[in-house]
Protein backbone atom coordinates (compact mmCIF):
# COMPACT_ATOMS: atom_id res chain seq x y z
CA UNK A 1 0.00 0.00 0.00
CA UNK A 2 1.32 3.42 -0.89
CA UNK A 3 1.87 5.98 1.85
CA UNK A 4 1.13 8.97 -0.37
CA UNK A 5 -2.17 10.56 -1.34
CA UNK A 6 -3.49 9.75 -4.77
CA UNK A 7 -5.26 12.53 -6.71
CA UNK A 8 -8.56 10.84 -5.91
CA UNK A 9 -7.82 11.07 -2.17
CA UNK A 10 -7.25 14.81 -2.49
CA UNK A 11 -10.49 15.14 -4.45
CA UNK A 12 -12.49 13.32 -1.75
CA UNK A 13 -11.02 15.44 1.07
CA UNK A 14 -11.61 18.70 -0.79
CA UNK A 15 -15.15 17.63 -1.72
CA UNK A 16 -15.91 16.77 1.91
CA UNK A 17 -14.60 20.16 3.06
CA UNK A 18 -16.60 21.97 0.39
CA UNK A 19 -19.80 20.18 1.36
CA UNK A 20 -19.21 20.85 5.08
CA UNK A 21 -18.54 24.55 4.55
CA UNK A 22 -21.48 24.85 2.13
CA UNK A 23 -23.88 23.23 4.60
CA UNK A 24 -22.60 25.46 7.40
CA UNK A 25 -23.20 28.59 5.36
CA UNK A 26 -26.58 27.43 4.05
CA UNK A 27 -27.94 26.31 7.43
CA UNK A 28 -26.87 29.17 9.65
CA UNK A 29 -29.81 30.72 11.39
CA UNK A 30 -28.34 32.41 14.45
CA UNK A 31 -28.62 36.17 14.51
CA UNK A 32 -26.76 36.81 17.76
CA UNK A 33 -24.39 35.21 20.25
CA UNK A 34 -27.23 34.78 22.73
CA UNK A 35 -29.23 32.83 20.20
CA UNK A 36 -26.26 30.61 19.39
CA UNK A 37 -25.14 29.85 22.95
CA UNK A 38 -28.48 29.92 24.80
CA UNK A 39 -30.98 29.07 22.05
CA UNK A 40 -32.74 32.32 22.98
CA UNK A 41 -33.84 30.69 26.24
CA UNK A 42 -36.12 28.24 24.41
CA UNK A 43 -34.58 25.07 25.85
CA UNK A 44 -35.61 23.87 29.27
CA UNK A 45 -33.32 22.87 32.10
CA UNK A 46 -34.07 19.18 31.72
CA UNK A 47 -33.19 19.21 28.02
CA UNK A 48 -29.91 21.02 28.59
CA UNK A 49 -29.06 18.84 31.60
CA UNK A 50 -29.66 15.60 29.72
CA UNK A 51 -27.63 16.86 26.79
CA UNK A 52 -24.68 17.76 29.02
CA UNK A 53 -24.95 14.43 30.87
CA UNK A 54 -24.97 12.46 27.61
CA UNK A 55 -21.98 14.40 26.30
CA UNK A 56 -19.95 13.85 29.46
CA UNK A 57 -20.93 10.18 29.66
CA UNK A 58 -19.89 9.66 26.07
CA UNK A 59 -16.53 11.35 26.56
CA UNK A 60 -15.85 9.49 29.81
CA UNK A 61 -16.82 6.16 28.27
CA UNK A 62 -14.60 6.76 25.28
CA UNK A 63 -11.59 7.21 27.56
CA UNK A 64 -12.46 5.00 30.54
CA UNK A 65 -13.52 1.68 29.07
CA UNK A 66 -10.48 1.05 26.85
CA UNK A 67 -8.07 2.09 29.62
CA UNK A 68 -9.86 -0.09 32.17
CA UNK A 69 -9.86 -3.04 29.81
CA UNK A 70 -6.14 -2.57 29.24
CA UNK A 71 -5.36 -2.19 32.95
CA UNK A 72 -7.45 -4.99 34.49
CA UNK A 73 -8.48 -7.15 31.52
CA UNK A 74 -11.84 -7.34 29.82
CA UNK A 75 -13.63 -8.80 32.86
CA UNK A 76 -13.75 -5.35 34.51
CA UNK A 77 -17.01 -4.51 32.75
CA UNK A 78 -18.82 -7.65 33.86
CA UNK A 79 -20.37 -6.91 37.25
CA UNK A 80 -22.41 -9.39 39.21
CA UNK A 81 -26.03 -8.27 39.40
CA UNK A 82 -26.57 -9.74 42.87
CA UNK A 83 -23.55 -8.62 44.84
CA UNK A 84 -22.26 -5.75 42.72
CA UNK A 85 -18.76 -7.20 42.91
CA UNK A 86 -16.48 -7.47 39.91
CA UNK A 87 -16.26 -10.92 38.40
CA UNK A 88 -12.78 -12.31 38.48
CA UNK A 89 -11.31 -15.02 36.36
N, C-alpha and C positions, 0 to 999 in steps of 0.2 A: 504494500500500500504506500502510496506517495505521501510525503509529509508537506506538500505544498498545495496551495489552493488552485484549483482548476478554474477556468473562466466561468464555468457554470456555477461553481460555489460562490464566486463574487456576485454573480447575477442574482442568486437566491437571497444572499444577505442584503444586498441593496434593495431588492424588491420588498423584502420583509420590512426594512426600515422605512421605505417609501409608504407602504400600506399603513404602518403604525403611525407615522407622522400625519398622513392624510386623515386617518380616523380621528386622531387627537384634535386636529383642526376642525374637522367637520362636526364633531360631537360636543364641542365645548359649549357650555350653556351658562357657566358662572359669570356673573356680572361684577362681583366684588369678592374680596378676601373672606368676608363673613359668610357669604353664600358657599364658598368653596370649603372652608374649614368647619363650619357649624351647620351647614345645610339650611341656613336661614331659620334655625330653631325648629324645623319641622320634624326632626327625629326625636322620639321619646328616649327616656333614660334606659329603659329595658332594651331597646334596640341597640343603642350605642354600647351598653354594658355587655350584651351578648356578642356583639361584633368584636369588641376588645378582648373578651375572654377567648373567643375562638381563635383570634390572631395569636395571642400569647400561647395558647395550648398548642397550636400548630408549630410555632417556632420552638417551643420547649421540646415537643415530641421529636422534631427533626434533629435536634442536637442530643437529646437525652437517650433515646432508645438505642441508636447505634453505639454510643459510648458505653452504655450499660451492658449491652450484649458483648462488646469487646472485653470489658473489664471482668464480668462475672459469668460469662457464657450465656447462651440463649435461654436457659431455664429461668432467668431473672424475671421474665414477663409472665411466667405461669404461676399465679398465686392460687393457693387453696381457697375454695369458696367457704369452707367451714371455719377454719382456724385463722385465715388471713396470713398464714406463714408462707414464706417462699418455698417452693418445691426444690428439693436438692437431689442431685443424681449421685 
